[in-house]
Amino acid sequence: MPDNDAPPTLRGFLAALEAKDPASIWRVGERVSLDHDVSAVVMEMERSGRDPVLWFEDVAGFPFPVVTNVFGARNRFALGLGVPPEQLIREWGAKGRERIKPVCRERGPVHDVVRIGPEVDLASLPIMQHFACDAGRYITNAIVVAKDPDTGVRNASFHRMLVKGRNRLGTSLHSRRDLWNYAGRAEERGEDIPVAIVIGAHPVFTFGGLWKGPISTDEYEVIGGMMGRPLEIAAGRTIPVEAPVHAEIVLEGRILAGTREPEGPFAEFTGYASKRSTEHVIEVSAIMHRRDALYQDIIPGISDEHTSLLAVPQEARLLAALHDHYPNVTDVAYPKSGTCRLHAYIAVRRPAPGLARLLAATAFGDDLSLKLVVVVDDDVDVHNDSDVLWAMATRMQADNDVDILRNGMGAILDPSNRDGLTAKMLIDATRPHGDFPERHTLDPAALERARALIRSHFG
Ligand SMILES: Cc1cc2nc3c(=O)[nH]c(=O)nc-3n(C[C@H](O)[C@H](O)[C@H](O)COP(=O)(O)O)c2cc1C
């Protein structure tokens, strides 16, 4: 029986997942080597259309099992949030607007083992090299918690971490969001930024790391709101930043003011090795972990997991932004064919003339990374590339239905961008107004009978 009062944890989530669907976790008992092998297994599984969580029980003899691909399938986002899969995007938006303050504890399971100062050694963790192009071993599931140097408000965000030594990490704040802003303001005063780096926590903690909103919002309150209960935290052991007590592993350290060192290249979601880096450096002052900690990894590059982590929150944000003004918008997708970042598809019910263009323009304003937006009618499945391409093939004429905005601000990780500038293309692939043929459909009763027949034969 699941204990509904048990605090939300990564291990609790995985146990619930395995109980619900044992095939969704593959426990690999064979020893795999630290570098390259884990990513190779995940990418090969992905190529063959399989997406379980991979639980490597023996990575190069380390005492920590490595768990990866937790977010390789969208139904696991829904399970983490506690909502039906078909309501994931809408519920993500709704739950992300709730706030519950955290509660402070003296200690928790993450304090089972605490190593401070000279006892810190990053080589004790199974931090691995994922792709051949990577500069070295990276923590890819590092959720960095820091406090605004002026207000004390807490922010959580993902940042890759290159191991540079026993207690030294290199990182990049290239998304230039809240942590970049904090580090810049602190640096102007010659101050470091203390950070807690959380590796392995309940999925909702991960969702908090993806949450984007006003800089004045405390993201521990957002995580509490999404969980429907307060996040349990404890004071830092070497820094004035609190960390979740039910995490698997937490590192404490400081982003050093005025220090820059080479960092990268790194396999990015675009499918390329990226050399873009702000080259910040972190000195690690403590490593804390559960006695039997799970080391949670994310395969970077253009893996399903990495790109889904980008797509799901962005779809929720864009759908909410469009829906506020245009309630006939029915769905939004960031397809993997567009790296889950650079292209978006928008579905709309019975758009008035000219609305498709306004929707695309709103999307470009909302998300500077977008370089292509395709607007389709609501009979088109925006989660299916070939359905969208079919709408373009049959409902669009390029001389009338395509517009290009030149030299807009774009995603700097897009290797084709020109010094931060990119062209933005919108395609109106909605049905032309006036007399236009009906899409052919099947008789609903015949369809039901067909499904029953197919089920009885194939299960
Ligand atoms: C797996 C993953 C890795 C990421 N790595 C980085 C990174 O190395 N540097 C960075 O600046 N942003 C990175 N991001 C993006 C930010 O973490 C993300 O934009 C976050 O929502 C920013 O939070 P904020 O708006 O609260 O500042 C990554 C996102 C994901 C999903």
The ligand as an SDF file (V2000), in Angstrom:
LIG
                    3D

 31 33  0  0  0  0  0  0  0  0999 V2000
   18.6290   19.1220  -18.5420 C   0  0  0  0  0  0  0  0  0  0  0  0
   18.7750   20.6230  -18.6060 C   0  0  0  0  0  0  0  0  0  0  0  0
   20.0200   21.2050  -18.5870 C   0  0  0  0  0  0  0  0  0  0  0  0
   20.1770   22.5860  -18.6140 C   0  0  0  0  0  0  0  0  0  0  0  0
   21.4150   23.1190  -18.5590 N   0  0  0  0  0  0  0  0  0  0  0  0
   21.5760   24.4550  -18.5200 C   0  0  0  0  0  0  0  0  0  0  0  0
   22.8950   25.0100  -18.4160 C   0  0  0  0  0  0  0  0  0  0  0  0
   23.8990   24.2850  -18.3820 O   0  0  0  0  0  0  0  0  0  0  0  0
   22.9960   26.3600  -18.3530 N   0  0  0  0  0  0  0  0  0  0  0  0
   21.9010   27.1730  -18.4030 C   0  0  0  0  0  0  0  0  0  0  0  0
   22.0720   28.3810  -18.3290 O   0  0  0  0  0  0  0  0  0  0  0  0
   20.6450   26.6820  -18.5140 N   0  0  0  0  0  0  0  0  0  0  0  0
   20.4660   25.3310  -18.5740 C   0  0  0  0  0  0  0  0  0  0  0  0
   19.2070   24.8100  -18.6700 N   0  0  0  0  0  0  0  0  0  0  0  0
   18.0460   25.7190  -18.7240 C   0  0  0  0  0  0  0  0  0  0  0  0
   17.6480   26.3270  -17.3740 C   0  0  0  0  0  0  0  0  0  0  0  0
   17.8680   25.4930  -16.2880 O   0  0  0  0  0  0  0  0  0  0  0  0
   16.1720   26.6710  -17.3950 C   0  0  0  0  0  0  0  0  0  0  0  0
   16.0060   27.6540  -18.3660 O   0  0  0  0  0  0  0  0  0  0  0  0
   15.5880   27.1220  -16.0800 C   0  0  0  0  0  0  0  0  0  0  0  0
   14.2040   27.0470  -16.1890 O   0  0  0  0  0  0  0  0  0  0  0  0
   15.9410   28.5200  -15.7230 C   0  0  0  0  0  0  0  0  0  0  0  0
   15.2930   28.8100  -14.4920 O   0  0  0  0  0  0  0  0  0  0  0  0
   14.9380   30.3040  -14.0310 P   0  0  0  0  0  0  0  0  0  0  0  0
   14.0640   30.8930  -15.0720 O   0  0  0  0  0  0  0  0  0  0  0  0
   14.2170   30.1010  -12.7440 O   0  0  0  0  0  0  0  0  0  0  0  0
   16.2120   31.0240  -13.8740 O   0  0  0  0  0  0  0  0  0  0  0  0
   19.0290   23.4210  -18.6800 C   0  0  0  0  0  0  0  0  0  0  0  0
   17.7640   22.8480  -18.7200 C   0  0  0  0  0  0  0  0  0  0  0  0
   17.6320   21.4570  -18.7010 C   0  0  0  0  0  0  0  0  0  0  0  0
   16.2600   20.8480  -18.7580 C   0  0  0  0  0  0  0  0  0  0  0  0
  1  2  1  0
  2  3  1  0
  2 30  2  0
  3  4  2  0
  4  5  1  0
  4 28  1  0
  5  6  2  0
  6  7  1  0
  6 13  1  0
  7  8  2  0
  7  9  1  0
  9 10  1  0
 10 11  2  0
 10 12  1  0
 12 13  2  0
 13 14  1  0
 14 15  1  0
 14 28  1  0
 15 16  1  0
 16 17  1  0
 16 18  1  0
 18 19  1  0
 18 20  1  0
 20 21  1  0
 20 22  1  0
 22 23  1  0
 23 24  1  0
 24 25  2  0
 24 26  1  0
 24 27  1  0
 28 29  2  0
 29 30  1  0
 30 31  1  0
M  END
$$$$
